[in-house]
Structure formats: C-alpha cells, structure tokens
C-alpha cells in the first residue's frame, strides 16, 4: 500500500524545469515499492505531474532559469565564423 505524506515542510518548496524554466511547486509524496515519488504542480499551466526522486533530479533544478546559457551558446555560435 502507498504511504502519502505532505512535503510542504521541506526547505525547498519550488523547483524549476531545466529546459523551459517553468516553476513547479511540490504538493506531496507517495512511496511505491520503496521508491519515493513526488507530486508537483506547474505554476503556469496548473498540471500535476508524478515523478520519482531520480526523475526530478534529472529534469529539475533548485535555482530559477537564467538566460545566461542561451547567451553563452550565441557567442559560441558566432565564434565559429571567421
């Protein structure tokens, strides 16, 4: 049987998608077969996603999305031209 606990007491309530920068809030946790899964909700679209802890580590970051990566890739692209 799945054990459901509230994770709003954690220090980190918000996480950000690495690709889009979309902000998600943690809702609750559910444990299936000794693997913790998190229910997170998008602030933008309102959709709820259920991901494992490993899935969250791969897809999300603790810090907000910055444009620095895009600027860096533009400069790398421009350096290719003589």
Helices and strands as residue ranges (DSSP letters): E 3-6, E 14-17, E 23-32, E 35-42, E 48-52, H 53-59, E 60-61, H 68-79
